[in-house]
Amino acid sequence: MQSQIILKYDDEKIAAAVFKAISPDNLKTPEGLSIRTLKHGKNVVTEITFRGRFLTFLATIDDLLFSASTAEKSIKTVRNHR
């Protein structure tokens, strides 16, 4: 199974912050799982390849999107308190 997730932002600094927040997922993955996250301008692109159970694949995507959402909310909170 493969998936490509593209997160688009209006600001390159926000894209960079989200990239930094979710890219540690690139380091350790279970056997059969490959996650690669790159930043292209205002976009954060994650490619996921998995050989295993569909529900595990879906949970991986859910974890990634949750992490990105948490990073976005944190950035918004910090910006609002400046």
Secondary structure, 3 states (H helix, E strand, C coil): CEEEEEEECCCHHHHHHHHHHHHHHHCCCCCCEEEEEEEECCEEEEEEEECCCHHHHHHHHHHHHHHHHHHHHHHHHHHHCC
